[in-house]
Amino acid sequence: MKVSIIGGGPGGLYFALLAKKQWPEWDITVLERNRPDDTFGFGVVFSDETLGTFREYDRASYEAIRRAFAYWGDVDVVYKGHVIRCGGNGFCGCSRVTLLGLLQKRCAELGVNMQFRHEAAGIEEFGDSDLIVAADGINSRVRETHRAHFRPSVDLRPNKFTWLGSTKPLDAFKYFFRETPHGIVLAHCYQYEKGASTWVIETGADTWEKFGFDTMTEDEMLPVIERVFAEELAGHKLIANRSLWRNFPTIRNETWVMGKVVLIGDAKATAHFSIGSGTKLAMEDAIALFESFRAKGAVAEALAHFDTALSIDPRLARALLQNLIGNAWKFTQKTGTPRIEFGVGPESAFCVRDNGAGFDMAYKDKLFGAFQRLHSPDEFPGTGIGLATAQRIVRRHGGQIWAEGAIGTGACFHFTLQPR
Ligand SMILES: Cc1cc2nc3c(=O)[nH]c(=O)nc-3n(C[C@H](O)[C@H](O)[C@H](O)COP(=O)(O)OP(=O)(O)OC[C@H]3O[C@@H](n4cnc5c(N)ncnc54)[C@H](O)[C@@H]3O)c2cc1C
């Protein structure tokens, strides 16, 4: 089996090492345009839970990651001098170059062939390969060259952002909001090593223009942003590294497979930087692709499995959230200080929680029946099919949905999407 992997980012390297460990006879080559220690950006961050998954799949790289990472547990939102702290999260971070270095080392130990400073012109270069993994990042040439097949959609978000670093130590994941005469500027920050932190600066297009960032060089913009966050930086400087202002593109593809070619990582789908999960998702794609090969063996079957195994119908996913959040919205109408939360709870189940009218747990099984109402339509009007629809969508994806609640204190709907 000859495998060519275009792109030596976290996605490409992690698939290479997992596959080579499992099937040492495979001839695997990673082609990367940059040098091994060349990298854009600063730090990456993982949750404790993600590290647990890495431990399961490759203990050696997990141990190396664990040794190299800085840990913290709190998320702070800072606005107008007020700090709202949310504890117990469990994050860890390290520099991207450290992560790539330890994945490269592990690939080398296992016998993966890595060719740096190799620009892959296209998939035609790998005609003799049995499998071509396009892990070539957000601007994937493979995806763009074959747009008619992959049918990508790109939703360019309106805000501007740039990725900077600093020497400022931080004790939590920080979201600093600053009001300026030109508008609000936000910094998403976390420490990833002793004396090194990532500062992703985000602002609306209007504010960005009023600051004149559109015409400034990196050297000109740094002191301007330093002045905005002077208090938070406490004398530390910001550092640029090819830090262009960009609009975040949310990329999705209709299919991830074309013959023996498969997209993974940012080439396949992007995750907004505010959730700090792009690296994790690229590595989880590598795991999913590896699992498809473990389950199916042959290339065509494994890729067909990968293409459908994770696919969640985006229209249905939207309808599911609209129903659950709409439900929470409705049942918090009469609550003094309504609160609706969306998150991931134990065992990776998603949850939509509110502090509204709630329900009696004795009737929890009636909740998902069509036209089964626990409150009168006069009190809370609705179609009576929202939760039944939500359950159908979840089941269609092979998941489960359940609820907890109490009258007068709110409800929490948990669901899993164990996709087909
Ligand atoms: C502002 C910002 C902040 C972020 N913050 C975080 C964060 O905190 N945590 C996190 O986990 N993620 C973060 N990310 C996202 C993260 O960087 C990516 O999601 C992640 O690196 C995706 O991994 P990948 O392997 O798919 O692609 P990449 O890491 O982009 O790797 C692709 C590789 O392919 C190579 N390549 C591309 N084309 C070719 C070619 N033709 N020939 C040879 N080589 C090629 C590139 O040089 C690159 O090394 C952030 C992203 C941005 C923009």
The ligand as a Tripos MOL2 file, in Angstrom:
@<TRIPOS>MOLECULE
LIG
   53    58     1     0     0
SMALL
NO_CHARGES

@<TRIPOS>ATOM
      1 C1         -6.0700   32.8070   14.1170 C.3       1 LIG1
      2 C2         -6.1000   31.3320   14.2680 C.ar      1 LIG1
      3 C3         -6.0210   30.8130   15.5360 C.ar      1 LIG1
      4 C4         -6.0500   29.4460   15.7300 C.ar      1 LIG1
      5 N1         -5.9810   28.9860   16.9930 N.ar      1 LIG1
      6 C5         -6.0060   27.6620   17.1850 C.ar      1 LIG1
      7 C6         -5.9280   27.1310   18.4880 C.ar      1 LIG1
      8 O1         -5.8220   27.8390   19.4730 O.2       1 LIG1
      9 N2         -6.0020   25.8070   18.6470 N.ar      1 LIG1
     10 C7         -6.1230   24.9920   17.5930 C.ar      1 LIG1
     11 O2         -6.1720   23.8030   17.8080 O.2       1 LIG1
     12 N3         -6.1880   25.4570   16.3390 N.ar      1 LIG1
     13 C8         -6.1310   26.7680   16.1120 C.ar      1 LIG1
     14 N4         -6.1960   27.2560   14.8510 N.ar      1 LIG1
     15 C9         -6.4370   26.3440   13.7330 C.3       1 LIG1
     16 C10        -5.3000   25.4540   13.3680 C.3       1 LIG1
     17 O3         -4.1630   26.2040   13.0700 O.3       1 LIG1
     18 C11        -5.7240   24.5930   12.1660 C.3       1 LIG1
     19 O4         -7.0720   24.2730   12.2750 O.3       1 LIG1
     20 C12        -4.9250   23.3140   12.1130 C.3       1 LIG1
     21 O5         -3.5820   23.6240   11.9820 O.3       1 LIG1
     22 C13        -5.4110   22.4240   10.9500 C.3       1 LIG1
     23 O6         -4.5100   21.3730   10.7380 O.3       1 LIG1
     24 P1         -4.3040   20.7530    9.3000 P.3       1 LIG1
     25 O7         -3.2930   19.6730    9.4620 O.co2     1 LIG1
     26 O8         -5.5910   20.4290    8.6760 O.co2     1 LIG1
     27 O9         -3.7390   21.9400    8.4050 O.3       1 LIG1
     28 P2         -2.4750   22.8790    8.5850 P.3       1 LIG1
     29 O10        -2.0060   22.8900    9.9720 O.co2     1 LIG1
     30 O11        -2.8060   24.1480    7.9380 O.co2     1 LIG1
     31 O12        -1.3740   22.1230    7.7290 O.3       1 LIG1
     32 C14        -1.3960   22.0600    6.3270 C.3       1 LIG1
     33 C15         0.0210   21.8980    5.8440 C.3       1 LIG1
     34 O13         0.0070   21.6380    4.4630 O.3       1 LIG1
     35 C16         1.0940   22.2920    3.8470 C.3       1 LIG1
     36 N5          0.7520   22.4340    2.4260 N.ar      1 LIG1
     37 C17        -0.3230   23.0690    1.9060 C.ar      1 LIG1
     38 N6         -0.3300   22.9510    0.5700 N.ar      1 LIG1
     39 C18         0.7560   22.2210    0.2380 C.ar      1 LIG1
     40 C19         1.2800   21.7630   -0.9910 C.ar      1 LIG1
     41 N7          0.6880   22.0340   -2.1480 N.pl3     1 LIG1
     42 N8          2.4240   21.0200   -0.9610 N.ar      1 LIG1
     43 C20         3.0350   20.7380    0.2090 C.ar      1 LIG1
     44 N9          2.5820   21.1500    1.4040 N.ar      1 LIG1
     45 C21         1.4500   21.8900    1.4180 C.ar      1 LIG1
     46 C22         1.1780   23.6020    4.6240 C.3       1 LIG1
     47 O14         2.4740   24.1680    4.5340 O.3       1 LIG1
     48 C23         0.8520   23.1550    6.0430 C.3       1 LIG1
     49 O15         2.0080   22.8280    6.7840 O.3       1 LIG1
     50 C24        -6.1640   28.5830   14.6160 C.ar      1 LIG1
     51 C25        -6.2150   29.1010   13.3240 C.ar      1 LIG1
     52 C26        -6.2020   30.4680   13.1450 C.ar      1 LIG1
     53 C27        -6.2530   30.9950   11.7350 C.3       1 LIG1
@<TRIPOS>BOND
     1     1     2 1
     2     2     3 ar
     3     2    52 ar
     4     3     4 ar
     5     4     5 ar
     6     4    50 ar
     7     5     6 ar
     8     6     7 ar
     9     6    13 1
    10     7     8 2
    11     7     9 ar
    12     9    10 ar
    13    10    11 2
    14    10    12 ar
    15    12    13 ar
    16    13    14 ar
    17    14    15 1
    18    14    50 ar
    19    15    16 1
    20    16    17 1
    21    16    18 1
    22    18    19 1
    23    18    20 1
    24    20    21 1
    25    20    22 1
    26    22    23 1
    27    23    24 1
    28    24    25 2
    29    24    26 1
    30    24    27 1
    31    27    28 1
    32    28    29 2
    33    28    30 1
    34    28    31 1
    35    31    32 1
    36    32    33 1
    37    33    34 1
    38    33    48 1
    39    34    35 1
    40    35    36 1
    41    35    46 1
    42    36    37 ar
    43    36    45 ar
    44    37    38 ar
    45    38    39 ar
    46    39    40 ar
    47    39    45 ar
    48    40    41 1
    49    40    42 ar
    50    42    43 ar
    51    43    44 ar
    52    44    45 ar
    53    46    47 1
    54    46    48 1
    55    48    49 1
    56    50    51 ar
    57    51    52 ar
    58    52    53 1
@<TRIPOS>SUBSTRUCTURE
     1 LIG1         1 GROUP 0 **** ****
